[in-house]
Amino acid sequence: MSAQMIVRIDPELKAKVNNFARSDGKNVSQVVRELLEAYVQDRDIGSYVDELWDRVGNKLKAKGNGPADIQRIIDELRSGK
């Protein structure tokens, strides 16, 4: 279930946000949720590292490498081979 949050903003800003949201086919709540999610994602280093490891793992798998190959690959990269 969603939680409610009250935010106070300038009336002029509120009008602009309403207009932009409407032109995008969204409501203000959707816009605020998206902005907050992006804000947290940009600052959540743990999620960034997890996504990075997922990308690395997927590239290794695509090349036919498995868990047993990881240390060898790391050693090769560190030695510049």
VOTOR-802516 format. One record per residue: residue in three letters; z, y, x of N, C-alpha, C in turn. Coordinates in steps of 0.02 Angstrom, whole numbers, plus 50000, padded with zeros to 5 digits. Layout:
<sites>
alaZYXZYXZYX;...
</sites>
This chain:
<sites>
met500004994150042500005000050000500005006250044;ser499665011350022499615017550060500235021950050;ala500385025850100500935030650096500645037650086;gln501015041750055500785048550041501045053250095;met500645058350112500845063350161500675070250133;ile501135074750140501015081650118500885085950179;val500325089550177500135093850232499995100850204;arg500275105850236500165112750214499625115850258;ile499115118650225498575121950261498405128450227;asp498065132650263497835139050238497345137950180;pro497395141950126496945141050069496205141450087;glu496035145750134495335146350155495095139950188;leu495525137050231495345130750264495275125250212;lys495725125150163495705120050110495045120350073;ala494825126450057494185127350020493605124850062;lys493615126350127493065124150170493055116550177;val493655113550185493685106250190493435103050126;asn493635105750068493395103150004492635103350001;asn492345108950020491615109750017491265104950064;phe491505104450126491185099950174491265092650152;ala491855090850128491965083950106491495082250048;arg491445086750000491005085649942490275084849965;ser490065088950012489375088550036489245081950073;asp489765078950099489705072350132489815066650083;gly489945068250019490055063049969490735059849975;lys491215063550001491895060950011492395065549976;asn493015063249971493545067649949493965069550009;val494395074450001494795076950057495235071450086;ser495505067250044495925061750070495545057250117;gln494925055650101494515051450145494405054850212;val494255061350210494135065150271494765065250315;val495335066550285495955066950322496125060050352;arg496035054750313496175047950339495735046550400;glu495085048150394494625046950450494825050950512;leu495015057150502495225061350559495865058650591;leu496345056550551496965053850578496845047250614;glu496415043050586496265036750620495925038050687;ala495465042750690495125044350753495615047350803;tyr496075051550779496585054650822497015049250855;val497245044550815497675039250842497275034750889;gln496665033050870496255028650912496115031850979;asp495985038350980495845041851043496445041951090;arg497035041151063497645041651104497995034951115;asp497735029651085498045023051089497735019251146;ile498015019951206497745016851266497745009151261;gly498225006351226498244999151217497634996551181;ser497444999851128496844997851091496214998651133;tyr496195004051172495625005251216495554999551267;val496114997651297496104992251347495904985651314;asp496174984351254495984978251218495234978051204;glu494954983651181494234983951167493834982951231;leu494074985851286493734985051350493724977751371;trp494294974351366494324967251384493874963151339;asp493844964851275493404961251229492674961951250;arg492474968151269491784969251291491634965351355;val492114965551403492014961851465491964954351451;gly492414951851409492414944751392491764942651358;asn491524946851313490894945251278490304945151326;lys490304949751375489764949851425489794943551468;leu490404941651488490474935651529490244929451490;lys490444928951427490244923251385489484923051377;ala489184928951367488454929251358488084926751420;lys488394927451478488094925151540488284917951556;gly488634914651510488814907651519489444906451559;asn489844911751570490464911051608491044909751561;gly491524905851584492114904351544492744906351581;pro493324904551553493964906351583494034903951656;ala493754898251672493814895651740493434899851790;asp492954903751768492544907851813492834914751826;ile493324916751789493574923651792493824925551861;gln494254921551892494524923251957493974923752010;arg493504919152007492944919452054492544925852046;ile492414927851984492034933951970492424940151995;ile493074940251981493494945852005493464946252080;asp493544940652114493534940552188492864942952215;glu492314940852182491654943052204491564950552195;leu491784953152140491724960252127492144964352177;arg492734962052191493174965652238492904965452309;ser492564960052327492294959552395491614962952402;gly491324964952345490694968552347490084964152349;lys490154957752333489584953152333489144954252274;
</sites>
